[in-house]
Amino acid sequence: MFFAEATNWIEKVKGKQPFYAHIATNVPHAPLHARDEDLARYKDKVPDLEAAKFFGMLANVDDNIGRLLAKLSEWGIEKETLVVFMNDNGGTAGCKVFNAGMRGTKGTPFLGGTRSSSFWRWPGTLTPPDARQLAAHIDFLPTLSEIAGAKLNAKVLAQMEGRSLVPLLEKPDAAWPDRTLFTHVGRWEKDVSPESGKYVNCSVRTKDFHLVNTSKKNEQAWMLFDLRSDYAERQDVAAQNTAIVEQMKASYEAWWSSVVPMMVNETAPLAAENPFWTLYRKQFGTLRSSGSAADQKRRVQDDK
């Protein structure tokens, strides 16, 4: 449905105006519901049913991307169209089959929980090989704005933390200044200070090293991995590289201090009901999705 609607819309606007289509599918995120024909492709080839559903859903996305690319070619606009494929961070049910040798899954600060793919396709403009420099999702906006020639105002520029990937798209081995990136799961109880979750599943990443903390409150529980020789993150080398650890810890502390003041919704009161549920009710009547026991009880009462 996502791809069918997007394709229909692109067909209507192509040639009339520049267009931007953001196809944000909900797969292969849970709940895992694969079509029977997609499930059958993996049912007897992976350890369990959940993995089969996961890969079946992935295959469905692959098929639809193929159909979309074929349409761009059929319409004669593929050389004028930049197609970017990116995914949510980390894997889940499929990691038991394949995780590219990385440690961790979604919800962890290891590479297996934070690394994402980023494929950029623009026939006749972009050519292989792959760029190996350190990039992130925050680079998406500055890259597209430069390609489109969109001038960003001062307010946007002040909030933008990424950098344009255009130099790497033009020349994959282009000079790329060193940078430090941060990840944080961002989970703590409401009405509790963010400081309580400061060190919960966080990490600091540079080109060569990855500093990881999986503790709840211990600022000393950092692990360091040398990605030049240990991409699987098996060997903690923090004890042998104390200067690097201290430097990366300091950068994390500075980053955290800059982030906390921007958490402007920390004390915002929650709505009586999830706003999306409210919109659903207006369109379709009583909501019947899964939820907490309290949510389910309220819905039963509403049904009555």
C-alpha positions as CSV (number, residue, x, y, z in Angstrom):
1,M,0.0,0.0,0.0
2,F,2.8,2.4,0.9
3,F,4.6,1.9,-2.4
4,A,1.4,1.8,-4.5
5,E,0.2,5.1,-3.2
6,A,3.6,6.7,-3.6
7,T,4.0,5.4,-7.1
8,N,0.5,6.7,-8.1
9,W,1.4,10.1,-6.7
10,I,4.8,10.3,-8.4
11,E,3.2,9.4,-11.7
12,K,0.8,12.4,-11.3
13,V,3.4,15.0,-10.5
14,K,6.4,13.8,-12.5
15,G,7.4,16.3,-15.2
16,K,5.2,19.0,-13.8
17,Q,7.2,19.9,-10.7
18,P,10.2,18.7,-8.6
19,F,9.0,16.1,-6.1
20,Y,10.0,14.6,-2.8
21,A,8.5,11.3,-1.9
22,H,9.3,9.9,1.6
23,I,8.1,6.3,1.8
24,A,8.4,5.4,5.5
25,T,7.2,1.8,5.8
26,N,6.4,0.2,9.2
27,V,8.2,-3.0,8.2
28,P,10.0,-5.0,9.3
29,H,9.2,-3.6,12.7
30,A,7.0,-5.5,15.1
31,P,4.3,-6.7,15.1
32,L,5.6,-9.1,12.5
33,H,2.8,-9.8,10.0
34,A,4.1,-11.2,6.7
35,R,1.9,-12.1,3.7
36,D,1.5,-15.9,3.3
37,E,3.5,-15.9,0.1
38,D,6.3,-13.9,1.6
39,L,6.4,-16.1,4.7
40,A,6.6,-19.2,2.6
41,R,9.9,-18.0,1.0
42,Y,11.7,-18.4,4.4
43,K,9.6,-20.6,6.6
44,D,11.8,-23.7,6.3
45,K,15.1,-21.8,5.9
46,V,15.5,-20.0,9.2
47,P,15.4,-21.0,12.9
48,D,11.9,-20.0,13.8
49,L,8.6,-18.5,12.7
50,E,9.5,-15.0,13.9
51,A,12.6,-14.9,11.8
52,A,10.7,-16.2,8.8
53,K,8.2,-13.4,9.2
54,F,11.0,-10.9,9.6
55,F,12.7,-11.9,6.4
56,G,9.4,-12.3,4.5
57,M,8.6,-8.7,5.3
58,L,12.1,-7.6,4.2
59,A,11.6,-9.4,0.9
60,N,8.3,-7.6,0.4
61,V,10.1,-4.3,0.8
62,D,12.8,-5.4,-1.6
63,D,10.2,-6.4,-4.2
64,N,8.5,-3.1,-4.0
65,I,11.7,-1.1,-4.2
66,G,12.4,-3.0,-7.4
67,R,9.0,-2.1,-8.8
68,L,9.5,1.5,-8.0
69,L,12.9,1.6,-9.6
70,A,11.4,-0.1,-12.7
71,K,8.7,2.6,-12.9
72,L,11.3,5.4,-12.7
73,S,13.1,3.7,-15.7
74,E,9.8,3.2,-17.6
75,W,8.9,6.8,-17.1
76,G,12.4,7.9,-18.3
77,I,13.2,9.9,-15.2
78,E,15.6,7.6,-13.3
79,K,18.6,9.7,-14.3
80,E,16.9,12.8,-12.9
81,T,15.8,11.1,-9.7
82,L,17.9,10.5,-6.6
83,V,16.7,7.5,-4.6
84,V,17.9,7.1,-1.1
85,F,17.4,3.9,0.9
86,M,17.9,4.1,4.7
87,N,16.8,1.9,7.5
88,D,15.9,2.1,11.2
89,N,18.8,1.4,13.6
90,G,19.7,-2.1,14.5
91,G,18.1,-5.5,13.7
92,T,15.8,-7.7,15.7
93,A,14.4,-11.1,14.7
94,G,16.8,-11.5,11.8
95,C,20.0,-11.0,13.8
96,K,20.0,-14.7,14.9
97,V,20.5,-15.5,11.2
98,F,22.8,-12.7,10.1
99,N,24.1,-9.5,11.7
100,A,27.2,-8.8,9.6
101,G,29.4,-10.0,12.5
102,M,28.3,-7.0,14.6
103,R,27.7,-7.2,18.4
104,G,24.3,-6.2,19.8
105,T,20.8,-5.7,18.4
106,K,18.2,-2.9,18.3
107,G,18.0,-1.2,21.7
108,T,21.7,-1.6,22.5
109,P,24.5,0.9,21.9
110,F,26.8,-1.6,20.2
111,L,27.3,-1.3,16.4
112,G,24.7,-4.0,15.9
113,G,22.2,-1.7,17.5
114,T,23.2,1.6,16.0
115,R,24.6,1.1,12.5
116,S,22.3,1.6,9.6
117,S,22.5,1.2,5.8
118,S,22.5,4.2,3.5
119,F,22.3,3.6,-0.2
120,W,22.2,6.5,-2.7
121,R,21.2,5.8,-6.3
122,W,21.4,8.4,-9.0
123,P,22.3,6.8,-12.4
124,G,24.7,8.9,-14.4
125,T,25.5,11.1,-11.5
126,L,26.7,8.9,-8.7
127,T,29.1,6.1,-9.2
128,P,30.7,3.4,-7.0
129,P,32.7,2.7,-4.9
130,D,31.3,3.0,-1.4
131,A,32.3,5.8,0.9
132,R,33.8,4.5,4.1
133,Q,33.8,7.7,6.1
134,L,31.8,8.2,9.3
135,A,28.3,9.5,8.5
136,A,24.9,9.6,10.2
137,H,21.2,10.4,9.8
138,I,21.8,14.0,10.8
139,D,23.6,14.4,7.5
140,F,20.5,13.8,5.4
141,L,19.0,17.3,5.6
142,P,22.1,19.3,4.8
143,T,22.9,16.9,1.9
144,L,19.5,17.2,0.3
145,S,19.3,20.9,0.8
146,E,22.6,21.4,-1.0
147,I,21.6,19.1,-3.9
148,A,18.3,20.9,-4.3
149,G,19.8,24.3,-4.0
150,A,17.6,25.1,-1.0
151,K,18.8,28.0,1.1
152,L,18.4,27.3,4.8
153,N,17.6,30.2,7.1
154,A,19.6,31.1,10.1
155,K,17.2,29.4,12.5
156,V,17.5,26.1,10.7
157,L,21.3,26.3,10.4
158,A,21.6,27.0,14.1
159,Q,19.9,23.7,14.9
160,M,21.5,21.6,12.2
161,E,24.2,19.3,13.5
162,G,25.0,17.3,10.4
163,R,27.2,18.0,7.4
164,S,26.6,17.6,3.7
165,L,27.5,14.3,2.2
166,V,27.8,15.9,-1.3
167,P,31.7,15.7,-1.3
168,L,31.5,11.9,-0.6
169,L,28.8,11.4,-3.2
170,E,30.9,13.1,-5.8
171,K,34.2,11.5,-4.7
172,P,33.9,8.6,-2.2
173,D,37.6,9.1,-1.1
174,A,37.2,12.8,-0.6
175,A,38.8,14.4,2.5
176,W,36.5,14.1,5.5
177,P,37.3,15.8,8.7
178,D,37.2,13.7,11.9
179,R,34.0,13.8,13.8
180,T,32.5,12.5,17.0
181,L,28.9,11.0,17.1
182,F,26.8,10.1,20.1
183,T,24.0,7.7,20.6
184,H,21.6,7.3,23.6
185,V,18.6,5.0,24.1
186,G,16.8,7.9,25.8
187,R,14.7,6.0,28.4
188,W,13.9,7.1,31.9
189,E,10.8,7.4,34.0
190,K,8.5,10.4,33.5
191,D,8.8,13.1,36.2
192,V,12.3,11.8,37.0
193,S,15.4,13.9,36.1
194,P,17.0,12.9,32.8
195,E,20.2,12.6,34.8
196,S,18.9,9.2,36.0
197,G,19.3,7.9,32.5
198,K,22.5,9.7,31.5
199,Y,24.6,6.6,31.1
200,V,21.9,4.1,30.1
201,N,22.9,2.4,26.9
202,C,24.9,5.2,25.4
203,S,28.0,5.4,23.1
204,V,30.6,7.7,21.6
205,R,31.8,7.0,18.1
206,T,34.8,8.3,16.2
207,K,36.4,7.0,13.0
208,D,38.5,4.4,14.8
209,F,37.0,3.9,18.2
210,H,33.7,3.1,19.9
211,L,33.1,3.9,23.6
212,V,30.1,2.1,25.0
213,N,28.3,2.1,28.3
214,T,25.5,-0.4,29.0
215,S,25.2,0.3,32.8
216,K,22.3,2.1,34.4
217,K,24.1,4.8,36.4
218,N,27.8,4.0,36.5
219,E,29.8,6.7,34.7
220,Q,32.9,4.5,35.1
221,A,31.5,1.4,33.3
222,W,32.8,2.4,29.8
223,M,34.1,-0.1,27.3
224,L,36.3,0.8,24.5
225,F,36.6,-1.0,21.1
226,D,39.2,-0.4,18.4
227,L,37.1,-0.7,15.2
228,R,40.2,-0.8,13.1
229,S,40.9,-4.4,14.2
230,D,37.8,-5.4,16.1
231,Y,34.6,-4.5,14.3
232,A,32.8,-7.3,16.2
233,E,33.5,-5.4,19.4
234,R,34.8,-8.5,21.3
235,Q,37.8,-7.1,23.0
236,D,37.5,-4.2,25.5
237,V,40.7,-2.2,25.3
238,A,39.8,0.6,27.7
239,A,42.5,-0.3,30.1
240,Q,45.2,0.0,27.4
241,N,43.9,3.3,26.1
242,T,43.0,5.4,29.1
243,A,43.8,8.7,27.4
244,I,41.4,7.9,24.6
245,V,38.7,6.9,27.0
246,E,39.0,10.1,29.0
247,Q,38.9,12.2,25.9
248,M,35.8,10.5,24.6
249,K,34.2,10.6,28.0
250,A,34.7,14.3,28.2
251,S,33.1,14.8,24.7
252,Y,30.1,12.8,25.9
253,E,29.8,14.9,29.0
254,A,29.9,18.1,26.9
255,W,27.3,16.7,24.5
256,W,25.0,15.7,27.3
257,S,25.2,19.1,28.9
258,S,24.2,20.6,25.5
259,V,21.3,18.3,25.1
260,V,19.5,18.5,28.4
261,P,18.5,22.2,28.0
262,M,16.7,21.3,24.8
263,M,14.5,18.7,26.4
264,V,11.7,21.2,26.5
265,N,8.9,18.6,26.8
266,E,10.2,16.8,29.9
267,T,7.5,18.2,32.1
268,A,4.7,18.5,29.5
269,P,1.5,16.8,30.7
270,L,0.5,13.7,28.8
271,A,-2.8,13.7,26.9
272,A,-5.7,11.7,28.4
273,E,-5.4,9.5,25.3
274,N,-2.8,9.0,22.6
275,P,-3.6,11.6,20.0
276,F,-3.3,9.1,17.2
277,W,-5.9,6.9,18.9
278,T,-8.2,9.9,19.0
279,L,-7.8,10.6,15.3
280,Y,-8.4,6.9,14.7
281,R,-11.7,7.0,16.6
282,K,-12.8,9.9,14.6
283,Q,-12.2,8.1,11.4
284,F,-13.1,4.5,12.2
285,G,-14.9,4.4,15.5
286,T,-13.7,2.3,18.4
287,L,-10.0,1.5,18.5
288,R,-9.3,-2.3,18.8
289,S,-5.5,-2.4,18.8
290,S,-3.4,-4.0,21.5
291,G,-2.2,-2.0,24.4
292,S,-1.8,-2.0,28.2
293,A,-4.4,-3.6,30.5
294,A,-5.7,-0.2,31.4
295,D,-6.0,0.8,27.8
296,Q,-7.8,-2.4,27.0
297,K,-10.2,-1.9,29.9
298,R,-11.0,1.6,28.8
299,R,-11.7,0.4,25.3
300,V,-14.0,-2.3,26.5
301,Q,-15.9,0.3,28.5
302,D,-16.1,2.6,25.5
303,D,-17.4,-0.3,23.4
304,K,-20.2,-0.8,26.0
